[in-house]
Amino acid sequence: MNAVALRGATIHYDDLGPSAGLPVLLIHGHPFNRTLWAPQAKALAEAGYRVVTPDLRGYGRSSVTPGKVFLSDFADDLAALLDHLGIERAVVGGVSMGGQVTMEFQRRHPQRVRALVLSDTSAPAETDEGKEFRNRLADRLLAEGMAGYAGEVIDKMLAPYNVTAMPDVAGRVLDMMRATDPRGAAAALRGRAERPDYRDTLAGVREPVLIVVGADDVYTPVADAEAMHRLVPHATMAVIEKAGHLPGAEQPEAFNTALLDFLTTQVAPDD
């Protein structure tokens, strides 16, 4: 565990694997923290990659910025973190909200990207209905805390059958959600409600892209992944069977195989 003060926040992060390895920056979703990526970080580090997994501001052990935090704030934090680590370019990947932070990073800092990994996410801007929902949810989390929300959405974060079949995974995901500071979660929800449309950004990507989705994801279903794939025809797409919105946690071996195959075959180590 490491920490650095940057852009008015203290960001905690893990930096694993050989310092000379190909850098891979992995971005968690809402309302989680860097440990969501633990199975991937371990596998990648053992394979010789340098893996950086931060807690976004407002999540995990990173400091909270109340009010509203935009995806652009997260993206600029990550660029500053790469500066701090002396990493010029990295493979950048994220799940759910982390995937949208990844697309925002591509939009704002394309020269820093070697390749993109987009897991269980979507590119269009938020709808009016979605904006209202996210702002109402932010109000609720500030008033009630995280526990009730976590219990309501666990069978959407994971495929329902995995909640019962994988109690350790469900417990780990629930613990992350319950431990999140409601002020950080609410600030991110309000900022995410105002996210831009990333479809033009994706259509312009020339770097390698991996699109991953759980076969039974109800938040961002396979159809959303296919829509992104149509925007980026050269992308590699992997559907993870027996998984919902968090295939990296539900089916880590299958997810890791897809990720390592992509890195090995599509991303040159010294490009």
C-alpha positions in Angstrom: 0.0 0.0 0.0 1.3 3.4 -1.0 -0.1 6.9 -0.8 0.6 10.2 -2.6 -0.9 13.7 -2.3 -1.9 15.0 -5.7 -4.5 17.5 -7.0 -5.8 18.2 -3.5 -6.4 14.6 -2.6 -4.5 11.7 -1.0 -4.6 8.7 -3.3 -3.8 5.3 -2.0 -2.6 2.6 -4.5 -0.8 -0.7 -4.9 2.1 -1.0 -7.3 2.9 -4.6 -7.9 5.2 -6.6 -10.2 8.6 -5.6 -11.7 9.2 -1.9 -12.2 10.4 -2.6 -15.7 7.3 -4.5 -16.7 4.7 -3.3 -19.1 2.5 -0.9 -16.9 -1.1 -1.8 -16.5 -3.4 0.6 -14.7 -6.7 -1.0 -13.5 -9.6 1.2 -12.3 -12.3 -0.1 -10.0 -16.0 0.7 -10.3 -18.6 2.1 -7.9 -18.8 1.6 -5.0 -15.7 -0.5 -4.7 -11.9 0.0 -4.2 -8.6 -1.2 -5.6 -8.9 -4.7 -4.0 -11.6 -5.5 -6.5 -8.7 -6.1 -8.9 -6.7 -8.4 -6.5 -7.1 -11.6 -8.6 -6.0 -9.7 -11.8 -3.1 -7.8 -10.0 -1.7 -11.0 -8.7 -1.9 -12.9 -12.0 -0.4 -10.0 -14.0 2.4 -9.3 -11.6 3.3 -13.0 -11.6 3.4 -12.8 -15.4 5.9 -9.9 -15.3 3.6 -6.9 -15.7 3.7 -3.8 -13.5 0.2 -3.4 -12.1 -1.0 -0.2 -10.5 -4.4 -0.3 -8.8 -5.5 2.9 -7.1 -8.4 3.8 -4.8 -10.2 6.6 -6.7 -10.7 9.7 -4.6 -13.7 9.1 -2.3 -13.2 5.3 -2.4 -11.2 2.9 -0.3 -8.5 4.6 1.7 -8.2 7.6 -0.6 -9.5 11.0 0.7 -13.0 12.2 0.1 -13.9 15.2 -2.0 -17.5 16.0 -1.0 -20.1 17.5 -3.4 -19.5 16.5 -7.0 -16.5 14.6 -8.6 -16.5 14.3 -12.3 -15.1 11.5 -14.4 -12.6 14.0 -15.6 -11.4 14.5 -12.0 -10.7 10.8 -11.7 -8.9 10.7 -15.1 -6.7 13.7 -14.2 -5.9 12.1 -10.8 -4.7 9.0 -12.6 -2.6 11.0 -15.1 -1.0 12.7 -12.1 -0.4 9.3 -10.4 1.3 8.0 -13.5 3.5 11.1 -13.5 4.4 10.4 -9.9 5.3 6.8 -10.7 7.4 7.9 -13.8 5.1 6.0 -16.1 4.7 7.7 -19.5 2.3 5.3 -21.1 0.2 2.4 -19.7 -2.4 -0.1 -20.6 -5.5 1.5 -19.0 -8.5 -0.6 -18.0 -11.6 -0.3 -15.8 -14.8 -2.0 -14.9 -18.3 -0.3 -14.9 -17.7 3.3 -13.7 -14.0 2.5 -14.0 -14.5 1.7 -17.7 -16.1 5.2 -18.1 -13.1 6.7 -16.3 -10.9 4.7 -18.8 -12.8 6.3 -21.7 -12.5 9.7 -20.1 -8.7 9.1 -19.7 -8.5 8.2 -23.4 -10.4 11.4 -24.2 -8.2 13.7 -22.1 -4.8 11.9 -22.2 -4.7 9.7 -25.3 -0.9 10.0 -25.5 -0.7 8.2 -22.2 -2.6 5.1 -23.5 -0.9 1.9 -24.9 -4.1 -0.1 -24.9 -7.6 0.0 -23.4 -9.5 -2.6 -21.4 -13.2 -2.0 -21.0 -15.1 -4.3 -18.7 -18.9 -4.2 -18.2 -19.3 -0.6 -19.1 -21.2 1.6 -21.6 -20.2 4.6 -23.8 -23.4 6.8 -24.2 -24.0 9.9 -22.1 -26.4 9.5 -19.2 -30.1 9.8 -20.0 -32.4 12.3 -18.2 -33.9 9.4 -16.3 -30.5 8.2 -15.3 -29.4 11.6 -14.1 -32.4 11.8 -11.9 -31.8 8.3 -10.5 -28.1 8.9 -9.7 -28.9 12.2 -7.9 -31.7 10.6 -5.9 -29.4 7.7 -5.0 -26.7 10.2 -3.9 -29.2 11.8 -1.6 -30.2 8.5 -0.2 -26.7 7.3 0.5 -25.9 10.5 2.3 -29.0 10.1 4.4 -28.9 6.4 5.0 -25.4 5.1 4.5 -24.3 2.3 2.2 -25.6 -0.9 3.9 -29.2 -0.9 2.6 -28.1 -0.1 -0.9 -25.4 -2.8 -0.9 -27.9 -5.4 0.1 -30.3 -4.4 -2.6 -27.8 -4.5 -5.5 -25.5 -7.4 -4.6 -27.6 -9.8 -6.9 -27.1 -7.3 -9.8 -23.4 -6.7 -9.1 -22.9 -10.5 -9.2 -25.1 -12.9 -11.1 -27.8 -14.0 -8.7 -26.6 -17.6 -8.8 -23.1 -16.5 -7.8 -24.3 -14.7 -4.7 -25.3 -18.1 -3.3 -22.7 -20.3 -5.0 -19.8 -18.0 -4.2 -20.4 -16.7 -0.6 -16.7 -15.6 -0.2 -16.9 -13.5 -3.3 -20.3 -12.1 -2.4 -19.0 -11.3 1.1 -15.9 -9.5 -0.3 -18.0 -7.4 -2.7 -20.5 -6.6 0.1 -17.7 -5.6 2.4 -16.3 -3.2 -0.2 -19.6 -1.6 -0.8 -20.5 -1.2 2.9 -17.1 0.3 3.7 -17.3 3.0 1.0 -17.7 6.5 2.4 -21.2 7.7 1.4 -19.8 11.2 0.7 -17.4 9.8 -1.8 -20.0 7.6 -3.4 -22.5 10.4 -3.7 -20.0 12.8 -5.2 -19.1 10.3 -7.9 -22.7 9.6 -8.6 -23.5 13.3 -9.1 -20.5 13.7 -11.4 -21.1 10.6 -13.3 -24.7 11.7 -14.0 -23.2 14.5 -16.1 -20.8 12.3 -18.1 -20.3 13.0 -21.8 -20.9 10.6 -24.7 -17.8 8.5 -25.3 -18.9 7.0 -28.6 -16.9 9.4 -30.7 -13.9 8.9 -28.4 -14.1 5.1 -28.9 -14.5 5.4 -32.6 -11.2 7.3 -32.9 -9.2 4.8 -30.9 -6.3 3.3 -32.8 -4.6 1.5 -29.9 -5.5 -2.1 -29.1 -8.8 -2.5 -27.2 -10.2 -5.4 -25.1 -13.9 -5.4 -24.4 -15.0 -7.8 -21.7 -18.5 -8.5 -20.4 -20.2 -11.0 -18.1 -22.7 -13.1 -20.0 -25.4 -12.4 -17.4 -24.6 -8.7 -16.7 -27.9 -6.9 -16.1 -26.5 -3.4 -15.7 -24.4 -3.3 -18.9 -25.5 -6.4 -20.9 -23.7 -8.1 -23.7 -25.6 -5.9 -26.1 -23.8 -2.8 -24.7 -20.4 -4.6 -25.2 -21.4 -5.4 -28.8 -22.3 -1.8 -29.4 -18.9 -0.7 -28.3 -17.3 -3.4 -30.4 -19.1 -2.0 -33.5 -17.5 1.4 -32.7 -14.1 -0.2 -32.5 -14.0 -3.0 -35.1 -10.4 -3.9 -34.4 -11.2 -4.5 -30.7 -11.0 -8.0 -29.1 -14.3 -9.0 -27.3 -14.6 -11.6 -24.6 -17.9 -12.8 -23.1 -17.3 -14.4 -19.6 -19.7 -17.2 -19.0 -21.4 -17.7 -15.6 -20.7 -14.1 -14.6 -22.6 -10.9 -14.0 -21.4 -7.3 -13.7 -18.1 -8.1 -12.1 -16.6 -11.0 -14.1 -13.1 -10.3 -12.8 -14.3 -11.2 -9.3 -16.9 -13.9 -10.3 -14.8 -15.8 -12.8 -11.2 -14.6 -12.2 -9.5 -17.4 -14.1 -11.5 -16.9 -17.3 -11.1 -13.1 -17.0 -7.4 -13.4 -16.4 -7.0 -15.7 -19.4 -8.7 -13.2 -21.7 -6.7 -10.3 -20.3 -3.3 -12.1 -20.5 -4.0 -13.4 -24.0 -4.9 -9.8 -25.1 -1.7 -8.3 -23.5 0.5 -11.1 -25.0 -0.9 -11.0 -28.5 -2.1 -7.4 -29.0 0.2 -5.1 -26.9 3.9 -4.8 -27.8 6.0 -4.6 -24.6 8.3 -1.9 -26.0 6.0 0.1 -28.3 
